[in-house]
Amino acid sequence: MIEVTELTKLYGSTRAVSGLTFDVKPGQVTGFLGHNGAGKSTTMRMILGLHMPTSGQALINGVRKHDLRDPMREVGAMLNAAEVQGGRSAFAHLLALAYAGGIGRRRVVEVLEEVGLAGAARKRIAGFSQGMRQRLGLAAALLGDPGVLILDEPVNGLDPDGIRWLRTLLRSLAAEGRTVLLSSHLMTEMSLTADRLVIIGRGRLIEDTTTADLLARFHSGVLVRSPHAARLSRALMAAGATIRPAQDADAGEEPVPARPAAAGADTSPVRDARAEEELLVTGLTTAVIGDIALANGCAVHELASRRTSLEEAFMEITQ
């Protein structure tokens, strides 16, 4: 477990991190999000004891990093995969780390296989692609089979297969009860990987919540596609819904609010035929919309809950 309490870091007059408090619990992947300069890397370095905090504290399994009895077996980290000696082979690089941590040669072979570098084990790191360096950095982090992992932008340089592999690996490690903290600017991937999100801005905590709860908060309605859109719109608005064409929702147009309808009046929005086929409905659930469509004899070709992406939610709450 990682515990960050009132963590603050000043560089002269610059406040990089300010009173930051959050926990990273075992058994889940925690995403650490923020714009460039938000203080993510500084916070990770303070957790790992590479930077001393101005005030506050960061603990790993209840103690500071340099007080861990067997640090490589308790915490693994990857902050910058490029910081390696290019003249060494991947095997030699990991073997040196293993010897320093009292870890056997067999484990080096195991992690090279695990990260997909067994075939390049004897090649010089200088000839590695960025993706291969990322895999080597991950191998170093996993070398001690630690219970805590701290990874800064681990998907950088990985191809789609590599990203999918890493997602599966991190989720499986969390399922084993390990503590996983990772940062990334790839919001789509983070929404698929992280169970929980810690979002910071200008060194301060903005959100500490589950990914599911954050996305549910930004639910944007129900997408309805129907050849009877005008008739269905009237029925839905009479039930208290707010209606707008899906295309206008993407463009940011103001919704058409629900309002009492005059007897016999056509209250459907005036749109071209194509736009009226797809509606974005808020204020009613998919089940209620389906029941209303059935009761009014309206065919429905699509009925789907539409949610804001993590990227959209992130941009809105950090704005």
C-alpha positions in Angstrom: 0.0 0.0 0.0 1.1 3.6 -0.7 0.1 6.4 1.6 0.6 10.0 0.7 -0.2 12.5 3.4 -0.1 16.3 3.1 2.8 16.0 0.6 4.4 19.3 -0.4 7.4 20.1 -2.5 8.9 23.5 -3.1 11.6 24.4 -5.6 12.6 27.8 -4.5 9.4 29.9 -5.0 7.8 27.2 -7.2 5.3 25.0 -5.5 5.4 21.7 -7.5 3.2 19.7 -5.1 0.9 21.2 -2.5 -0.7 19.3 0.4 -1.3 16.2 -1.6 -3.1 13.3 0.2 -4.3 10.0 -1.3 -3.9 6.3 -0.8 -3.1 3.6 -3.4 -4.6 0.3 -2.2 -3.7 -3.3 -3.0 -5.8 -5.3 -5.4 -6.5 -2.5 -7.9 -4.8 -0.5 -10.6 -4.7 3.2 -9.7 -4.3 5.7 -12.5 -2.4 8.9 -11.7 -3.5 11.7 -14.0 -2.7 15.3 -14.6 -1.5 17.7 -17.3 2.2 18.1 -17.9 3.6 20.0 -15.0 0.8 18.9 -12.6 3.3 17.3 -10.3 2.9 13.6 -11.1 6.5 12.7 -11.6 7.6 14.8 -8.6 5.1 13.0 -6.5 6.3 9.6 -7.7 9.9 10.5 -7.0 9.1 11.6 -3.5 7.2 8.3 -2.9 10.4 6.5 -4.0 12.7 8.7 -1.9 14.5 10.2 -4.9 13.3 13.7 -3.9 12.9 14.8 -0.3 9.5 16.4 0.4 9.4 20.0 1.8 6.7 18.7 4.2 4.3 15.8 4.6 5.2 12.2 3.9 4.9 9.3 1.5 5.0 5.7 2.9 5.2 2.3 1.2 3.8 -0.5 3.3 3.9 1.8 6.3 7.5 3.1 6.1 9.5 5.4 4.0 11.2 3.9 0.9 14.7 4.0 2.4 13.5 2.2 5.5 12.3 -0.9 3.6 14.3 -3.9 4.6 14.3 -5.5 1.1 13.4 -2.7 -1.3 13.6 -4.6 -4.6 11.3 -7.3 -3.3 8.8 -4.8 -1.9 8.6 -2.1 -4.6 9.4 -1.9 -8.3 9.5 1.3 -10.3 10.0 2.6 -13.8 10.3 6.3 -14.1 12.5 6.7 -17.2 13.2 3.7 -19.4 15.8 5.7 -21.4 18.2 6.0 -18.4 20.2 2.8 -19.1 23.7 2.0 -20.2 23.4 1.5 -23.9 26.6 -0.5 -24.2 25.3 -3.3 -22.0 23.0 -6.1 -23.1 19.6 -6.4 -21.7 20.7 -9.5 -19.8 23.7 -7.8 -18.3 21.7 -4.8 -17.3 19.2 -6.9 -15.4 21.9 -9.2 -14.0 23.7 -6.2 -12.4 20.4 -5.0 -10.8 19.7 -8.5 -9.6 23.1 -8.9 -8.0 22.7 -5.6 -6.3 19.4 -6.7 -4.8 20.4 -10.2 -3.9 18.3 -11.8 -6.6 19.3 -14.9 -8.5 20.2 -15.3 -12.2 17.2 -17.4 -12.9 14.8 -14.5 -12.1 16.6 -12.5 -14.8 15.7 -15.1 -17.4 12.1 -15.3 -16.1 11.4 -11.5 -16.4 13.0 -11.3 -19.8 10.6 -14.0 -21.0 7.7 -12.3 -19.2 8.2 -9.0 -21.0 8.9 -10.5 -24.4 12.6 -9.8 -24.6 14.1 -13.3 -24.3 15.1 -13.2 -28.0 16.9 -9.9 -27.5 18.5 -10.7 -24.2 22.1 -10.6 -25.5 21.6 -7.6 -27.7 23.0 -4.2 -26.8 20.4 -1.8 -25.4 21.7 1.0 -27.7 20.1 -0.8 -30.6 16.7 -1.1 -28.9 13.6 0.7 -30.0 11.7 2.8 -27.6 9.1 0.1 -27.1 11.9 -2.5 -26.3 13.4 0.0 -23.8 10.0 0.3 -22.1 9.8 -3.5 -21.8 13.3 -3.6 -20.3 12.3 -0.9 -17.8 9.2 -3.0 -16.9 11.5 -6.1 -16.5 13.7 -4.1 -14.1 10.6 -3.1 -12.1 9.4 -6.7 -11.9 12.8 -8.2 -11.1 12.2 -8.5 -7.4 8.6 -9.8 -7.8 7.5 -6.8 -5.7 4.1 -6.2 -4.1 4.1 -2.5 -5.1 4.6 -1.2 -8.6 5.1 2.5 -9.5 5.2 3.2 -13.3 5.5 6.5 -15.0 4.1 6.5 -18.6 4.8 2.7 -19.1 2.9 2.5 -22.4 5.1 5.1 -24.2 6.5 3.6 -27.4 4.6 0.3 -27.1 2.7 -0.9 -30.2 -1.0 -1.9 -29.9 -0.1 -5.5 -29.0 2.3 -4.3 -26.4 -0.3 -1.9 -24.9 -2.8 -4.7 -24.7 -0.2 -7.0 -23.1 0.7 -4.4 -20.5 -2.9 -3.8 -19.6 -3.5 -7.6 -19.1 -0.3 -7.8 -17.1 -1.1 -4.9 -14.7 -4.6 -6.1 -14.1 -3.5 -9.6 -13.4 -0.8 -8.3 -10.9 -3.5 -6.2 -9.2 -5.8 -9.2 -9.1 -3.0 -11.0 -7.1 -3.4 -8.4 -4.4 -0.5 -6.1 -5.5 -0.5 -2.3 -5.4 -0.2 -0.7 -8.8 0.2 3.0 -9.5 0.7 4.2 -13.0 0.6 7.5 -14.9 -0.3 7.9 -18.5 -1.6 10.5 -21.0 -3.4 7.8 -23.0 -6.9 8.4 -21.6 -8.6 5.6 -23.5 -6.1 3.1 -22.3 -6.3 4.4 -18.7 -10.1 4.0 -18.8 -9.6 0.3 -19.7 -6.8 -0.4 -17.2 -7.4 1.7 -14.1 -9.9 0.7 -11.4 -9.3 4.0 -9.5 -8.2 7.5 -10.5 -6.2 10.1 -8.7 -6.3 13.3 -10.6 -4.1 16.3 -9.7 -3.6 19.8 -11.1 -0.9 22.3 -10.2 0.2 20.0 -7.5 -3.2 19.7 -5.8 -5.7 16.9 -5.6 -8.7 17.4 -7.8 -10.3 13.9 -7.8 -9.8 10.6 -6.0 -12.5 8.3 -7.2 -13.2 5.1 -9.1 -13.1 5.2 -12.9 -16.7 3.9 -13.0 -18.0 6.6 -10.7 -16.2 9.4 -12.5 -17.6 8.3 -15.9 -21.1 7.8 -14.5 -21.0 11.4 -13.3 -20.5 12.6 -16.8 -23.2 10.4 -18.4 -24.4 12.3 -21.5 -27.7 10.6 -22.2 -29.3 7.8 -24.2 -28.8 7.6 -28.0 -32.0 6.7 -29.8 -32.2 6.0 -33.5 -35.7 5.7 -35.0 -37.5 6.3 -38.3 -40.3 7.8 -36.2 -38.1 10.3 -34.4 -40.6 13.2 -34.5 -43.4 11.2 -33.0 -41.1 9.5 -30.4 -39.7 13.0 -29.5 -43.2 14.3 -28.6 -43.9 11.2 -26.4 -40.6 11.4 -24.6 -40.8 15.1 -24.0 -44.3 14.7 -22.6 -42.7 12.2 -20.1 -40.2 14.8 -19.0 -37.2 14.1 -21.2 -34.9 16.6 -22.8 -34.2 15.9 -26.5 -31.6 17.0 -29.0 -30.3 15.5 -32.2 -27.1 13.5 -31.5 -25.1 15.5 -34.1 -25.9 18.7 -32.3 -24.9 17.2 -29.0 -21.5 16.5 -30.5 -21.3 20.1 -31.7 -22.2 21.5 -28.3 -25.6 22.9 -29.2 -28.0 23.7 -26.3 -30.6 21.0 -25.7 -34.2 21.3 -26.3 -35.8 21.4 -22.8 -38.8 19.5 -21.7 -41.9 21.7 -21.5 -45.7 21.3 -21.3 -47.1 20.7 -24.7 -50.2 22.6 -25.9 -53.1 20.4 -27.0 -52.5 19.1 -30.5 -49.2 21.0 -30.9 -46.2 19.4 -32.5 -43.4 20.0 -30.0 -40.7 18.1 -31.9 -37.6 20.0 -32.8 -37.6 21.3 -36.4 -34.7 19.4 -38.0 -33.9 17.9 -41.3 -35.0 14.3 -41.9 -31.5 12.8 -41.4 -30.9 14.6 -38.1 -34.3 13.6 -36.6 -33.4 9.9 -37.0 -30.8 10.1 -34.2 -31.7 11.7 -30.9 -29.8 12.2 -27.6 -32.3 11.8 -24.7 -31.6 12.8 -21.1 -33.9 12.5 -18.1 -35.1 9.0 -18.9 -33.5 5.6 -18.6 -33.1 3.2 -21.6 -35.8 1.0 -20.2 -38.4 3.8 -19.9 -37.5 5.1 -23.4 -38.0 1.6 -24.8 -41.4 1.2 -23.1 -42.6 4.6 -24.4 -41.5 3.8 -27.9 -43.4 0.5 -27.7 -46.5 2.2 -26.3 -46.5 4.8 -29.1 -45.8 2.3 -32.0 -42.4 3.8 -32.7 -39.8 1.4 -34.2 -36.3 1.8 -32.5 -33.2 0.7 -34.4 -30.8 1.7 -31.7 -31.1 2.4 -28.0 -27.8 2.8 -26.2 -26.6 4.6 -23.0 -24.0 7.1 -24.1 -21.2 8.1 -21.8 -18.6 10.8 -21.9 -15.1 9.5 -22.5 -12.5 9.6 -19.8 -10.6 12.2 -21.9 -13.7 14.5 -22.0 -14.3 14.1 -18.3 -10.6 14.7 -17.5 -10.5 17.9 -19.6 -13.7 19.2 -18.0 -12.7 18.7 -14.4 -9.2 20.0 -14.9 -10.2 23.0 -16.8 
